[in-house]
Amino acid sequence: MTMKDIASYIDHTVLKPTTTYAEIKKLSEEALQYQFAAVCIPPPLVKQAGDIVKGSPVKVATVIGFPFGYSVAKAKFAEADQALQDGADELDVVINLVALKGGVWNYLEKEMLPLLKLAHSQGKIIKVIVESGVLNEEEIIRCCSLYGSMGADFLKTSTGYAEKGASVDAVRLMREHLSPSIKIKASGGIRNYEFARQLLEAGAERLGCTASVEIVKGAV
């Protein structure tokens, strides 16, 4: 796999709470240089990133309910609506893990359906973050069933803030239990080319990375 090939799978990411405009400018310029799929940035900086990558194939992604997912559904909807108004192309939404661990699966459905309707009505993409590192196999499979049947565009492994990020096993399990139309984004702890390659071979079609430049250089 060449540098250009792997770059096309990467969401070049910075999501730390102290992110500055200077960092977003650098991130966005690197995304243009290396032709990454998207920049993934905090919601308050969507407009700024959009101005830099405007007119290019690079998409602007942001996060909703990040990083813990237990914001009330109305708050997530308001966040998503604002992000789309600001120009976001893709929304990475953290599910309510409190509801999941409590077995309240109907809440998870009611939480996500309005977000999917909102984004899809504008031709935008939803990536559902299930935080696979803190789920057992049964819970991952049930997430695949629920969000796959709802028409999510991607299932995403992790926020990068839990004790465990992306794993090859989780990606393989998700791929096995999702229809081909639902893509997988692996994120969390992807710091070198070899691991990135393994995740793609397991079935991921997008990678969330902060070490994106180092990863693509490792493909040389």
MOCOR-V412599 format. One record per residue. OMEGA is omega in whole degrees, -180 to 180 (NA if undefined). NEAR is the number of other C-alpha atoms within 12 Angstrom. Layout:
omega,near
OMEGA,NEAR
OMEGA,NEAR
//
This chain:
omega,near
-177,21
177,17
-178,25
-180,24
-176,24
179,40
-176,41
178,31
-167,40
165,45
-178,47
-160,47
162,41
-175,38
-179,34
-174,20
180,15
-179,14
-180,20
177,19
179,21
178,16
178,25
178,35
179,25
-180,24
-177,39
178,41
175,27
178,31
177,40
-178,31
-174,25
179,32
174,30
-179,40
-175,37
163,46
179,55
-165,45
177,45
-177,35
-178,41
-176,30
-179,35
-178,39
-177,28
178,29
180,43
178,38
-177,22
-176,29
-178,33
178,23
179,12
176,22
-177,21
180,35
175,37
177,45
174,44
-173,46
-179,46
-178,44
-172,35
0,36
-169,29
172,26
-175,32
168,24
178,23
-175,25
-180,27
178,18
177,20
180,35
180,29
176,20
-178,32
-180,42
180,31
-180,26
179,36
176,34
-179,21
175,25
179,31
177,42
-174,39
-179,43
177,50
-169,54
177,49
179,44
179,46
-178,35
174,35
178,22
-180,25
-178,30
176,23
179,13
-177,16
-174,16
179,23
175,17
-179,23
178,34
-178,29
178,24
-171,34
-175,42
179,28
179,26
177,44
180,35
180,23
-177,26
-177,33
178,24
179,14
179,19
-178,17
-171,30
174,34
171,44
-176,46
-179,47
-176,48
-180,52
-173,45
-178,45
179,31
179,28
171,26
-176,19
-180,21
180,18
178,27
-180,36
180,25
174,26
178,41
-180,38
-177,25
-173,31
174,41
-179,34
180,22
178,29
173,30
180,41
179,36
157,41
-177,53
-173,48
-162,51
172,44
-171,45
-179,35
177,25
-177,25
178,15
-179,20
-178,33
173,45
178,35
-179,31
-180,25
179,39
179,42
180,30
179,30
-179,42
-180,35
-173,23
175,29
173,31
-179,23
-178,20
179,18
-177,32
-180,36
171,47
176,47
178,50
179,49
175,37
179,31
-171,39
179,28
-176,24
-175,30
179,21
178,28
180,42
-180,32
180,25
177,39
179,35
179,24
177,26
177,35
177,39
172,38
180,40
174,54
-171,49
167,43
-180,33
-172,28
-177,42
178,33
-179,24
-178,36
177,37
177,21
179,22
-177,21
NA,16
//
